[in-house]
């Protein structure tokens, strides 16, 4: 299989997302939300499971055993036991027409521009490494596929040496077409949500297929799997790795904050929510999804250590295992699953960030100041707003591409993701204080975020 075939498959898949999103928009215009909307909404929340989950969890498990689970315990607890909190946040967001996490924080402190702008800057800076993580995963998986079938490292000179630049451009185009159709960011993007939900199903099915094959087929059977992995020194080391109690607590807490405060999670969970019924469905279906997609992480990691070892990065065991075993269709499924995990995150994150950048940073600083007082009521800013968001999407993705090229060469996917989680965790004191403490004020919120 030549390198250009892999590229065509990747481009074809992203194009398929365009078709699904268009179908979702047309269906919503004709029939409204529909009876399947609660399940689509719940599946879209699995955008939390990015390349970090699809590739990075296996890489982390190959070194530290069960430590990867902490990243999913927090979100599961929030949805299992945090229904009253989530319902309150959604109600507040709907009553005040909130469009982003920065907008929500500002609203809790008297519509403070300073709070919103600082939150936007932190969110953007924190998201760039996370988007770069997705580009790194895409580039690594494409390179592995091409090298396996062509027998040589791929060369994409026409993409400035890296296919991820072309993928970033396509994703930016998708986000612009389906995420910036309306200046009013409170309008529901049904097509975008449907595309994300479909991707959630695709990546789950692909991951489970790899997990089942790794457990029951690649090494000959369950007995052979246990026999081979139980004597592998690296598997034994991973199983015996002792994660400190403090690490468990910190990872659980920051992931619990992330499931609500990450720009893309706030967007799909809060902004795109239509009813309490959708949230109730998500309180059991989303935790179930998290369990399902993490169920076979350890078997894949242990099979990878046994069969692949140091031949490739442990982050790519999900893809290298079927390639090594000669299962081309399964390898292609793994490739598409990893592409789904990455593209969903990049698209929605860039849309969410573009809304924050336009509404809470650029327009308040530059645009409104340029209008004379007697024009403000008459001026139609919708085109300006949409153009700012479109430009922001392309700029953010290009910045993430540059970050990926310069700073992620020898870095684990999980480590890159944790940087973004740590950045977003700075919102937590202001978020909680604005919800439960009457004495909370914008000065304290600003100091808390900046100090963090």
N, C-alpha and C positions, 0 to 999 in steps of 0.2 A: 504493500500500500504506500503510495508516494505521499510526500509531505503536502502537496497541494490538495490531495483528497481530504486529508484531515482538516485543512483550512476550510475547504468547501463545506464539510459537515458542520463545522463550528458556525460558519456564517449562515448555513441553512437552518440550523437550530434557532439562532437568534431571529431569523426571518419568520420562523414558525411562531415565535412569541408575538411578533407583530400581528399575525393573522388571528391568534387567540385573543389578543387584546381588542382587536377590531370587532371580533365576534361578540365579546363581552359587552362592549359599548353599545353595539346595535341591539343586542338582546335586552339590555337594561332600558334602552329608549322605548322598545316595543312593549315589554312585559313588566317592567319595574324590577325590584330586587329578586323576587321569586322565592320559592320554598327552599331552594338549595343554598341560599345566601348565608345562613348561619354556618354551614359546613365549609363554604368557600372562605368565609371570614376566618374561621378557626384554622384552616389550612394555610392561609396567608400569613398567619402569625409565625409559622415555621420558617419564615425568612430569617429568624434568629439563627437557624442552622445553616451556616455559610460554608465556605471552603474550610474554615476552622474546624467545623464538625466533620465534613466529608473526608478531608485529608488530614487535618491537624490533630484531631482526637486520636487517630491511629498512631501518628507520630509520637504524641505525648505518651500514649499508653505503652508504646514499645520501650519507653525509658522509665516511666514512673507508675506503671500499673493503673490502679483505679483513680488516680488523681484527677483525670479528665472529667469524671462524673460531677465534680464540684461545680463546674460551669453550668450544669443543667439542673442541679438541685435547687438553686435559687429561683430560677424562673418557674419550675414546677410548684414550689411552695407558694409563690406569689399567686398563681392561678388557682391552686387548690384551696387556699385559705384567704386570699386577698380580694375576694369578690366585692365586699362592701367598699374597699378602697378604690378598686378599679371603676366600680359603678359611680362613685362620687366624682372621680376625676373626669369620667366621660360626661356626666351631667353638667359639671362646671364648664367643660370645654364646649359643649353644645350651647349652653346658655350665653356664653360670652364669645361664641364664634371663634374659638381658638384654632389655629392652623398649624402650630408646631410646638415643640417643647419649650423653645425660647419665648414664644408668645404666651404660653401657659405660665411660665415663671414670672414674666413681666406683669401679667394680669393679677397675680397674687400679691404684687407689691405696687398697686396703683398704676398699672400700665407704664411702669418705669422703662424708659428707653435705655438707660444705662444697664439695667439687668438684662434686657433682651439682647442688646448688642454684645455684651461680654459673653453671654451664654452662646450666642451664634458663633463668635470667634473660637471659643473653647470647643464647641461641637465640630466645627469645620476642621480645626487643627487635629482634633482627636480622631476624626473620621478618615483623614487622608491615609494614615498607616493601615487602617482596616480595609479600605478600598484597594490599597497597594497589595495587601495580603491576597485578595481575590485575583488580581492581575498576576501575581507570582504563581498562584496555583494553576491558573489557566496556562501561563507560559510553560510551567514545568510539565504539565500533563501533555501539552501539544508536543513539546520537545521529546518527551519520553516515547510517545507514540511514533513520531517520525523517525527517531533514532532506531527504534526497534524494527520497524518495517523497512527502512532504507539502509540500515547498517552504518549510518553516519549521523553526526550531529546536524540538526537542521540549520539552514541558512535562509533568513527572510530579509535580505538586503532591501527589498522594496518596501519593507515596513520598518526601516531604520533599525534593522537587525533584530526585531522582536515582534512576533505575532500579536502580543498583548496590546500594542498600540492600535492595531486595526480593530481588535475586539473592544478596546476602550472607546474608540470612535463610534462603533456600531451601537454600543450600549448607551452612549451619550445621545445618539440619534433617536433610539427607542424612547429614552426618558423624555426627550424634548417633544416627540410626537404624541406620547400618551400621558405625560405628566404635566405638560404646560399648555393644555388646551383651553383652560379657563383661568382668567385672572383671579376669580374668587376661589381661593384654595380650600374653602369649606365644601365645595361641590365634590361629590363622590366620584372617584376614578374607577368605575366598575370594571372596565377592561383591564386596567393595570392590576387590580386586585385578583381578577380571574387568572391572569397570566402567572402571577406569583403563586397562587394556589396550585396551579397545574405543575409548576416547577417543584413545589414541595412534594407532590406525589411522585414525580419522576425521580428526584434524588433519593427519596425513601425507598422506592422499589429497586433502584440500582444498588443502593448500599446493602439492602437485605439480600439481594441476589448474590453479591460478592461475599457477604458474610456466610451464607449457607454453603456456597461453593468452597470457601476456605475451610469450613468446619468439616464438611462431609465428603468432598470430592478431590480437592487439590493434592492432599496427602494420602489418598486412598480410602479413607473412611474415618469414622469417629475414633475407633480404636487406634488406628495408625496416627491420627492427629494427636491424640493424648500421648502416645508413646514417643513421637518425634519431638513435640514441644516440651515435654516434661524433663528431657535431658539436655535441652539447649541452655547454655550458660547465660545468654542474654535474656532469655525468657525467665529464667529463675531469678536473675537480678531484678527484672522489672516487677515480678510478682512480689519480691521481698522488699521493694522500695518502700520506705516509711515516710509518708507525707505528714508533716507536723500538724498538730491540731489547729494551730494559728493559721496555717495555710488553708486548711479546709474552711475555717470560718471566714477568712478574708475573701476567698474565691466565691464562696456561697453568697456572701453579702453583696459584693460588687456585681455579681451576675444577676442577683435579684433586683438591684437598681437598674441594671442595663436593660432588662426585659421591658421596662417602662420608659426609661429616659434616653436610650439610644434614639437618634432622630428617626430612623426608619421604623423602630418598634413603636414609638409614640404615634407615628403617622398611621400605621396599619391598625394599631390597637385602639387608639383614641379617635383620631380624625376620621378614619374610614368606618368606624362603628356606626351602625344604623339603628340598633335596638338592643334592649336588655336581653332579649332572647339569644342574640348572637353571642353576647358575652357569656351567658350561662352555658351555651354549647361549648365555647372555648375553654371554660374552666375544667372540663374533663377531657375534651378531645386533644387539646394542645399538650397537656402533660402526658397523655397516652402516646402522642407522636414522639415526644422526647424520649420516652422509654423505648419505643420501637427502634428509633434510629441509633440508639446507643447500645442496644442489646448485644450486638455482634462485633463491637469495636475490639474487644480483647482477642477473640478468635482470629480476626484479620491481622491484628498486630503480631500475635504469636506465630501465625502462619508466615507472615512476612519476615520475621526474624529468623525463622527456620529455613525458609525456601530462598529468600532474596538476600537477607543479611545486609551487608554494606554495598551491595551492587548499585542500589539507588538510595535516595533519601527515604527515611522511614515515613515521611509525609506522603510519599507516593506509593506506598504498599498497596493501596486500594486498586491502583491501576497496574502496577508492575506484577502483581500476583497472577491475574488472568493472562497477561501477556506472556509471562514465563511458562504458564501451564498450557499455552497454545489455544486458549479459548478466545478467538477473535471477536465473536459477537458479545461475549461477556465483557471483554475489554472495552468495546465500543459503548456498551451500556454504562460502564464505569466512567468513561470519558464524558458522556452526555450528562450523567448524574453530577459529576464534579462541575461541569459547565453550568448546570442548573443552579447548583448551590452558590456559585460565584455571581452569575448574572442577575439573579433575583435581588441579591443584596445591593449590588452596584446600582441597579436601576432605581430602586426605591430610596436608597440612601441619598443618591444624587438629587432626586426630586425633592425629598424632605429638606435637604440642605439648601437647595435653590430657593425654596419658599422662605426659609429663615433668612438667607442672605438678602433677598429682595425686600421682604416685609419689615425686617427688624434691623437692617444695617444700611443698605444702599439707599433705599427710598427716603428714610428719615433724614439721612445725612446730606445727600446730594440733590435728590429730585424735588422734594417739597420746598427746599430753600431757594430753588431756581424759579419757582412760580410766584407771581405777584399775588398779594392777598385777594384781589378781586377776581383772580382767575381760578383759584383753588376749587371753588364749587363747580366750575364749569368744565374744567380740564378733564378730559378722559385719559386716565393713566393706564388703561388696561393694556394697550400695546407696549407701553414702556415697561410695565411690570413683567409681561411675558418675555420681552426681549432680555431683560435683566436676568430672569430665571434661566433662560436658554443659555445665555453667556456664562452664567455661574456653573451650570452643569458641565459645560465643556472645559472650563477653567479648573474646576475641582478634579475632574477625571484626568486631565493632563498633569496636574500637580501630583496626583496619586501615581501616575505612570512614572514621572520623574523620581518620586520617592522610591518606588519599586526598583528602578534601575540603579539607584545610587546607594540605597541603605538596607536592602533586604537579602543580599547575596547569600550569606551564611547564617541567616536567622530562621529559627523554627517558626512555623505558622502560628502556633499557640502563643509564642512570645510576642509576636506582632499584635495579635488580637488583644492581649492583656493590656497593652499600652492604651488602646482605645477605651477599654473598659475602665481603666484607672482615670482617664481624662473625664469620661462621662460621669463617673462617681462624684465629681466635684459639684454636680447639680443637686445631689441628694439632700444636704442640709437645707438649702434654700427651698427645695421642693417640699420636704416634710414640714419645715417651719411654716411655710405659707399655707399649708393645709390644716395644721393643728394648733398653731400658736398665734394668738391675737396680737401679741407684742412684737411679732416679727416685722422688720422693716427693710426697705430696699438697701440701706447702707450696710446692714448686717449681711444681707444676701450677696451684695457685691464683694465685701471683704472676704466672705467665706469662699466664693468662687475664685477670686484672684489669688488668695493665699494658697488654696488647694493647688 
